Amino acid sequence: MEFSRFNRNKAFKPVIVDAAQLPKVLDREAKGVVLNIMGVNLPLAVNRPAPAPQDPAARAQAAADQAIAAAASAALQRQAAEKKNSEEA
């Protein structure tokens, strides 16, 4: 109903898209979407994954950075679990 008000000249076409597929469907310059549910505008930012580096050295560095981040996350989770266990004892 609301969509048809702004599309009187039939310039746009509604599309049903899963949230995970939304960044692939949107134009590269789009910064987000606005859902209008029952007359309430809900602006949502679009997060696009960074393109994978093509250079082998850059790919290796990205993999190393990801491994370091995963190790740091695991260490923080382990510390939190140990703290929780010591508080319960």
N, C-alpha and C positions, 0 to 999 in steps of 0.2 A: 504494500500500500504506500508506504513512505517512499520507497524507491521509485515507484511510478510517477510520483509528484515531481521528482527532479529529472525524470527521463522522458519527458513529453515528446521529444523528437526522436526517440528510440536510438540514441547515440550509444547507449551502454547496454550491456547484457549481464544479468545476474548469473553468478556462478557459485556452486556449492563445492567447497574445497576443505579437506582436512587441514587442521592447523599446521601439521608438519609439512604439508605441501605448499603452504601459503607463500613462503619466500621465493619458491620457484615460479609461481604464477605472477607475482607482482613485477612491475617495472623496476629496473635497477635503481632508479632515482627515488622510488617510493620510500618514505621513511616510516610509514605505518599504515594502519587501517583504522576506521572508526566503525564500530558496531553500533547500530541504533536499535536497541531492544526496548520495545514498548515506549518509544519516545525519549529514552535516556541515552545520550551519546556516551559511548565508552571507547575512548581512544586507546589504541594498543600500538606499541613500538614493534618494529620488525627487526629481529636479530638474525643477521646472516652470518653463516660460518665464514671464516677467513679462507681464501683460496689456498690450496696446498702448494707449497713451494715446489718448483720444478727442478731447481738446482740440487744435486745430490748432497752437497755439504749443508745446504740450508735445511733439507729434509732430515738429515742426521741430527742437526742442531735442534730442530723442532721435536724430534723423537726424544732426544736427551732432556729437553725442557719438560716435556710431558711426563717422562719417567721421574724426574726430580719432583714435579708437582704431585704426582701420585704417591711417591714415597713420603713427602711432607704431610700429605693428607692422612696417610695411614698412621704416621707417627703421632699426629694430633689426636686421631681417633683412639689410638692405643693409650695415650696419656689420659684422655678423658675417661676411658673405661677403667684404668688403674686408679684414678682419683675417685671415681664413683665407688669402686670396690673397697677402697680403703676407708671411705666415709661410712659405708654400710657395715664394716667390721667393728 
